[in-house]
Amino acid sequence: MSVIEAKNLTKVYNPDTVPVNALQGVDLTIEKGEFTAIVGPSGSGKTTLLNIIGGLDRPSDGVIRVDGEEIANLTDNQLIDFRQKKIGFVFQSYNLIPVLTVAENTEFVMLLQKRPKAERDKRVAELLESVGLSEKKNVRPSQLSGGQQQRVAVARALAPKPAFILADEPTANLDSASASNLLDIMEKLNREEGITFVFSTHDSRVIDRAKRVVTLVDGKIGTDVVQH
């Protein structure tokens, strides 16, 4: 089952002045349960592709279908609702809310969705156990290491049970031990729960663990290799 389908995806910035062709006819399918890294040099189109898949940007042309829905046709409000339900985001900079505790950060999206408290509490407890942070549930982000903050970000991304997780350079700010620990957790979630992960990364530590590596060059798919 495909969770992401991109067909002839094109993105042109500044079309009326100095056009920049960020994506040029990208075709990409991600199946449920994949652990895929999208790699390429700066300016290759990785971030643009991730932003379009995540509904944070719209294509100039082509089709982007996420969990069976053509998202380029959605209104802004529909897109916000769709992202909350279907896509989990993990960013390089963690993007945790500093005044909230670990538990509150984890449940935040579910709160926006008006999920019942009992359901939120149960889900938060399960997720914090899965990322090894149950004992930190009442701590604020400033009291955590970078690796721990990123694990909270993973728990928060998983909270609404999305179709997949988009992780944009998730290990970039982490030391080797923290990066390894984070990737161990992600691999376990992928292996045991079938959670789909799509990474945008320069990090060889992520690339070495990926089951599939898709290379972007000048806005086009270069190589697409299944490994391990």
C-alpha positions as CSV (number, residue, x, y, z in Angstrom):
1,M,0.0,0.0,0.0
2,S,1.4,3.4,-1.0
3,V,1.4,6.1,1.6
4,I,3.1,8.7,-0.7
5,E,2.8,9.0,-4.5
6,A,4.5,11.8,-6.4
7,K,4.1,11.9,-10.1
8,N,5.9,14.4,-12.4
9,L,6.3,16.7,-9.4
10,T,7.6,20.1,-10.4
11,K,8.4,23.2,-8.2
12,V,9.5,26.5,-9.7
13,Y,10.3,29.4,-7.4
14,N,10.1,33.0,-8.7
15,P,8.5,32.0,-12.0
16,D,7.9,35.6,-13.0
17,T,11.3,37.0,-12.2
18,V,14.4,34.7,-12.0
19,P,12.9,31.1,-12.1
20,V,14.5,28.5,-9.9
21,N,13.6,24.9,-10.8
22,A,13.7,23.2,-7.4
23,L,12.0,20.0,-8.6
24,Q,11.9,18.8,-12.2
25,G,9.5,15.9,-12.9
26,V,10.0,13.9,-9.7
27,D,8.3,10.4,-9.6
28,L,8.4,8.8,-6.2
29,T,6.4,6.1,-4.4
30,I,6.8,5.3,-0.7
31,E,5.1,2.1,0.5
32,K,3.8,1.6,4.0
33,G,6.5,0.4,6.4
34,E,9.5,1.8,4.5
35,F,12.5,3.3,6.2
36,T,13.7,5.6,3.5
37,A,16.4,8.3,3.3
38,I,16.2,11.1,0.7
39,V,19.7,12.4,0.2
40,G,21.6,14.8,-2.0
41,P,23.8,17.9,-1.9
42,S,22.5,21.4,-0.8
43,G,20.2,22.8,-3.4
44,S,19.3,19.3,-4.8
45,G,15.6,19.8,-3.8
46,K,15.4,17.6,-0.7
47,T,13.8,20.1,1.5
48,T,11.4,21.3,-1.2
49,L,10.3,17.6,-1.8
50,L,9.8,17.0,1.9
51,N,7.8,20.2,2.3
52,I,5.5,19.3,-0.6
53,I,5.0,15.7,0.8
54,G,4.3,17.3,4.2
55,G,1.8,19.8,2.8
56,L,3.9,22.7,3.9
57,D,4.4,23.8,0.3
58,R,2.5,23.3,-3.0
59,P,3.8,22.0,-6.3
60,S,3.9,24.1,-9.4
61,D,2.8,21.0,-11.4
62,G,2.3,17.3,-11.0
63,V,0.5,15.1,-8.5
64,I,1.2,14.5,-4.8
65,R,-1.0,11.9,-3.2
66,V,-0.7,11.2,0.6
67,D,-2.5,8.3,2.1
68,G,-4.7,8.2,-1.0
69,E,-5.6,11.9,-0.9
70,E,-4.5,14.4,-3.6
71,I,-3.3,17.1,-1.1
72,A,-2.5,19.8,-3.7
73,N,-6.2,20.4,-4.2
74,L,-7.0,21.0,-0.5
75,T,-7.7,24.4,0.9
76,D,-5.3,25.8,3.5
77,N,-7.6,24.9,6.4
78,Q,-8.2,21.4,5.0
79,L,-4.4,21.0,4.7
80,I,-3.8,22.0,8.3
81,D,-6.4,19.4,9.4
82,F,-4.9,16.8,7.1
83,R,-1.3,17.4,8.4
84,Q,-2.5,17.0,12.0
85,K,-4.1,13.7,11.3
86,K,-1.9,12.1,8.7
87,I,1.7,13.4,8.9
88,G,4.1,13.3,11.8
89,F,7.0,15.8,11.7
90,V,10.4,15.6,13.3
91,F,12.6,18.6,12.7
92,Q,16.4,19.3,13.1
93,S,15.6,21.9,15.8
94,Y,13.2,19.8,17.8
95,N,10.5,22.5,17.8
96,L,9.2,21.6,21.3
97,I,7.2,24.2,23.2
98,P,9.5,25.3,26.0
99,V,6.8,26.1,28.6
100,L,5.2,22.6,28.3
101,T,6.4,19.4,30.0
102,V,7.5,16.4,28.1
103,A,4.0,14.8,28.5
104,E,2.3,18.0,27.4
105,N,4.4,18.4,24.3
106,T,3.7,14.8,23.4
107,E,-0.1,15.2,23.7
108,F,-0.2,18.7,22.0
109,V,-1.5,17.6,18.6
110,M,-4.1,15.3,20.2
111,L,-5.2,18.3,22.3
112,L,-5.7,20.3,19.1
113,Q,-7.8,17.4,17.8
114,K,-9.9,17.5,20.9
115,R,-9.2,13.8,21.7
116,P,-10.7,12.6,25.1
117,K,-8.3,13.0,28.1
118,A,-8.3,9.3,28.9
119,E,-7.2,8.5,25.3
120,R,-4.5,11.2,25.4
121,D,-3.2,10.1,28.8
122,K,-3.0,6.4,27.6
123,R,-1.3,7.3,24.3
124,V,1.3,9.6,26.0
125,A,2.2,6.9,28.5
126,E,2.7,4.3,25.8
127,L,4.8,6.7,23.6
128,L,7.0,7.9,26.4
129,E,7.7,4.3,27.4
130,S,8.6,3.5,23.8
131,V,11.1,6.3,23.5
132,G,12.5,5.7,27.0
133,L,11.3,8.9,28.7
134,S,8.6,7.8,31.1
135,E,10.5,9.2,34.0
136,K,10.9,12.6,32.4
137,K,7.2,13.2,31.7
138,N,7.0,16.2,34.0
139,V,10.2,17.8,32.9
140,R,10.5,20.8,30.6
141,P,12.6,20.7,27.4
142,S,15.3,22.9,28.8
143,Q,16.1,20.2,31.3
144,L,16.7,17.6,28.7
145,S,19.7,16.8,26.5
146,G,19.4,17.3,22.7
147,G,18.9,13.6,22.2
148,Q,16.2,13.4,24.8
149,Q,14.4,16.4,23.2
150,Q,14.5,14.7,19.8
151,R,13.0,11.6,21.3
152,V,10.1,13.7,22.7
153,A,9.7,15.1,19.1
154,V,9.4,11.6,17.8
155,A,6.8,10.7,20.5
156,R,4.9,13.9,19.6
157,A,5.0,13.0,15.9
158,L,3.6,9.6,16.6
159,A,0.9,10.7,19.0
160,P,-2.0,11.1,16.4
161,K,-1.1,7.8,14.7
162,P,-0.1,9.4,11.4
163,A,0.3,7.6,8.1
164,F,4.0,8.2,8.2
165,I,6.8,10.3,9.8
166,L,8.8,12.9,7.9
167,A,12.1,13.5,9.6
168,D,14.1,16.5,8.3
169,E,17.8,16.1,9.3
170,P,16.7,14.7,12.7
171,T,20.3,13.8,13.8
172,A,22.1,16.9,12.7
173,N,22.4,18.5,16.1
174,L,23.1,15.3,18.0
175,D,26.4,13.7,19.1
176,S,27.2,10.1,17.9
177,A,25.8,8.4,21.0
178,S,22.5,10.4,21.0
179,A,22.1,9.9,17.2
180,S,22.6,6.2,17.5
181,N,20.1,5.9,20.4
182,L,17.5,7.9,18.4
183,L,18.0,5.7,15.3
184,D,17.8,2.6,17.4
185,I,14.3,3.8,18.6
186,M,13.2,4.7,15.1
187,E,14.3,1.4,13.7
188,K,12.5,-0.5,16.5
189,L,9.3,1.4,15.8
190,N,9.7,0.7,12.1
191,R,10.4,-3.0,12.6
192,E,7.9,-3.8,15.4
193,E,5.1,-1.4,14.7
194,G,5.5,-1.0,10.9
195,I,5.8,2.8,11.2
196,T,6.9,4.4,8.0
197,F,9.8,6.9,8.2
198,V,11.0,9.2,5.4
199,F,14.2,11.1,6.2
200,S,15.8,14.0,4.5
201,T,19.5,13.9,5.5
202,H,23.2,14.4,4.8
203,D,24.1,12.2,7.8
204,S,25.9,9.0,6.9
205,R,24.6,7.6,10.3
206,V,21.1,7.8,8.9
207,I,21.9,6.7,5.4
208,D,23.7,3.6,6.6
209,R,20.6,2.5,8.5
210,A,18.1,3.3,5.8
211,K,16.5,0.3,3.9
212,R,16.1,2.5,0.8
213,V,18.2,5.5,-0.3
214,V,16.8,7.9,-2.9
215,T,19.2,10.5,-4.3
216,L,18.1,13.8,-5.6
217,V,20.4,15.8,-8.0
218,D,19.4,19.1,-9.4
219,G,15.7,18.5,-8.6
220,K,15.6,15.1,-10.3
221,I,15.8,11.5,-8.9
222,G,19.3,10.3,-9.5
223,T,19.6,6.8,-7.9
224,D,17.1,4.8,-5.9
225,V,18.7,1.9,-4.1
226,V,17.2,-0.7,-1.7
227,Q,19.8,-1.8,0.8
228,H,20.1,-4.2,3.8
